């Protein structure tokens, strides 16, 4: 799992780092530079050892800033000897009589308590989300699933009534249209009996704009 620890950008020139580098240089026979500074190799080793120490602490340290483990454990963690570890500044490492190791103010400096609070809040938020999902299942698009059957009374086509297709349609209340086998009359209200007017054809054309059917014309003249 990824993460980060705090390392100041001017740490390399910190007097406490230089003192640790001197101890590393003396332990390994590394000569100082011409301007009487610790060997670059020793300085890099000091920076690396501190990084490994703080990385380990970020995972295992308690809220009281203590690592409940013996000093020899840090030998494997940092790669430094016990003698050199004891030269680490008391600002960074304190060995207590009971054998526990303290990194003063480490939790506050690295905002570990804030990290713990964020983790706790994230767990609570996930628990609420899971409970909500159990109460109201949702699909991948966030839309509530609908398991009900389709209303059988809904029509999707045209019907004999005046419906719009979204509600059941029924026939209208009006009477059925009257379909008569009688021949076409001359106009509204005219009798169904044949006409005897010899000018029936011209009258029909004036009124309807076309010649009358032969059967009707014949009956109107000969009947």
C-alpha positions in Angstrom: 0.0 0.0 0.0 1.4 3.4 -0.9 1.9 6.3 1.5 4.3 9.0 2.4 6.5 10.2 5.3 7.8 13.6 6.1 11.4 14.4 5.1 12.4 18.1 5.1 14.3 19.2 2.0 17.1 20.7 4.0 17.6 17.5 6.1 20.9 16.8 4.4 22.5 19.9 6.0 20.9 19.3 9.4 23.6 19.2 12.1 22.0 16.1 13.6 22.4 14.3 10.2 26.1 15.5 10.0 26.7 14.1 13.5 25.2 10.7 12.5 27.3 10.8 9.3 30.4 11.3 11.4 29.6 8.3 13.5 29.0 6.2 10.4 32.3 7.4 8.8 34.3 6.6 12.0 32.7 3.1 12.2 33.5 2.3 8.6 36.8 4.2 8.3 35.6 6.8 5.9 37.8 9.9 5.7 36.3 13.4 5.9 36.4 15.7 3.0 39.1 18.4 2.4 36.8 21.0 3.9 36.4 18.8 7.0 32.9 17.6 6.3 31.6 14.0 6.7 32.2 11.8 3.7 29.5 12.0 1.1 29.1 8.2 1.4 28.6 8.6 5.2 26.1 11.4 4.7 24.1 9.4 2.2 24.1 6.4 4.6 22.8 8.6 7.4 20.0 9.9 5.2 19.1 6.4 4.1 19.1 5.0 7.6 16.8 7.8 8.9 14.4 7.2 6.0 14.3 3.5 6.8 13.8 4.2 10.5 10.9 6.6 9.9 9.3 4.4 7.2 9.2 1.6 9.7 7.9 3.8 12.4 5.1 5.1 10.2 3.6 1.6 10.2 4.5 0.3 13.7 4.7 3.3 16.1 2.0 3.8 18.7 0.2 7.0 19.7 2.7 7.4 22.6 5.5 7.7 19.9 7.0 4.4 21.1 8.2 1.3 19.2 7.7 -1.6 21.6 10.7 -3.5 20.4 14.3 -3.9 21.4 17.1 -1.6 20.0 18.7 -4.6 18.2 15.5 -4.7 16.0 16.5 -1.4 14.5 19.8 -2.8 13.4 18.0 -4.8 10.7 15.7 -1.9 9.9 18.4 0.8 9.5 21.5 -1.2 8.6 23.4 0.6 11.4 25.2 -1.0 14.3 23.9 -0.6 17.9 26.8 1.8 18.6 26.0 4.0 15.7 22.2 3.9 16.6 23.0 5.3 20.0 24.6 8.3 18.4 21.4 9.3 16.7 20.1 12.6 18.1 17.8 12.4 21.1 15.4 14.6 19.0 14.8 11.5 16.8 15.5 8.4 18.9 15.4 7.8 22.7 16.1 4.5 24.3 14.1 4.1 27.6 15.3 2.0 30.6 12.5 -0.6 29.9 14.0 -1.1 26.5 11.3 0.6 24.5 12.2 3.1 21.8 10.7 6.5 21.4 10.6 8.8 18.4 9.7 12.1 20.0 6.7 13.9 18.4 6.8 11.5 15.5 3.0 11.0 15.4 2.3 14.7 15.4 5.0 15.6 12.9 3.7 13.0 10.4 0.0 13.6 11.1 -0.5 10.0 12.1 -3.5 10.8 14.2 -5.1 12.6 11.3 -4.5 9.6 9.1 -6.1 7.3 11.8 -9.1 9.6 11.9 -9.5 9.7 8.1 -9.3 5.9 8.0 -12.0 5.6 10.8 -14.3 8.0 9.0 -13.7 6.2 5.7 -14.7 2.9 7.3 -17.9 4.5 8.8 -18.8 6.0 5.4 -18.3 2.6 3.7 -20.4 0.9 6.3 -23.3 3.4 5.8 -23.1 3.0 2.1 -23.3 -0.8 2.3 -26.3 -0.6 4.7 -28.0 1.8 2.3 -27.3 -0.6 -0.6 -28.9 -3.5 1.3 -32.0 -1.4 2.0 -32.3 0.0 -1.5 -30.5 -2.1 -4.1 -29.3 -0.1 -7.1 -27.9 -1.1 -10.4 -24.6 0.0 -11.9 -26.2 3.3 -13.2 -27.5 4.2 -9.8 -31.2 3.6 -10.8 -33.4 1.7 -8.4 -34.3 -1.7 -9.7 -38.0 -2.3 -10.5 -39.2 -5.9 -10.2 -42.9 -5.4 -10.7 -44.7 -6.8 -13.7 -46.0 -4.7 -16.5 -49.6 -3.5 -16.2 -51.6 -5.7 -18.5 -54.2 -3.0 -18.9 -51.9 -0.7 -20.8 -52.2 -0.7 -24.6 -49.4 0.0 -27.0 -51.4 0.2 -30.2 -54.4 1.9 -31.6 -57.9 0.9 -30.4 -61.5 1.6 -31.2 -61.8 4.3 -28.6 -60.2 7.7 -28.2 -57.3 6.6 -26.0 -53.7 7.8 -26.3 -52.0 4.4 -25.9 -51.1 5.0 -22.2 -54.5 3.9 -20.6 -57.0 1.2 -21.5 -59.3 2.2 -24.3 -63.0 1.3 -24.7 -65.5 2.0 -27.5 -67.2 5.3 -27.4 -70.8 5.7 -26.1 -72.3 6.7 -29.5 -74.6 4.4 -31.5 -73.2 2.2 -34.2 -73.3 3.8 -37.7 -76.3 2.9 -39.8 -75.4 1.2 -42.9 -78.4 1.3 -45.4 -78.6 -0.7 -48.6 -80.9 2.0 -50.1 -79.6 3.9 -53.2 -78.0 7.3 -52.8 -80.6 10.0 -52.3 -80.5 13.4 -54.0 -79.8 15.2 -50.8 -80.3 15.4 -47.1 -83.9 14.6 -46.1 -84.9 13.3 -49.5 -87.2 10.2 -49.8 -85.7 6.9 -50.6 -88.2 6.4 -53.5 -86.9 6.8 -57.1 -87.1 10.2 -58.8 -89.3 10.7 -62.0 -87.8 14.0 -63.0 -86.5 13.8 -66.6 -83.9 16.5 -65.8 -82.6 14.4 -62.9 -79.2 13.9 -64.5 -78.5 17.6 -64.8 -79.8 18.3 -61.3 -77.6 15.6 -60.0 -74.5 17.1 -61.8 -75.2 20.6 -60.4 -75.6 19.3 -56.9 -72.8 16.6 -56.8 -70.5 17.6 -59.6 -70.6 14.3 -61.4 -73.0 12.1 -63.5 -75.4 9.9 -61.5 -74.7 6.2 -61.4 -76.5 4.5 -64.3 -78.7 2.4 -62.0 -79.9 5.5 -60.2 -80.4 7.5 -63.4 -82.4 4.8 -65.0 -84.7 4.4 -62.0 -85.2 8.2 -61.7 -86.4 8.4 -65.4 -88.2 5.1 -65.9 -89.7 4.2 -62.6 
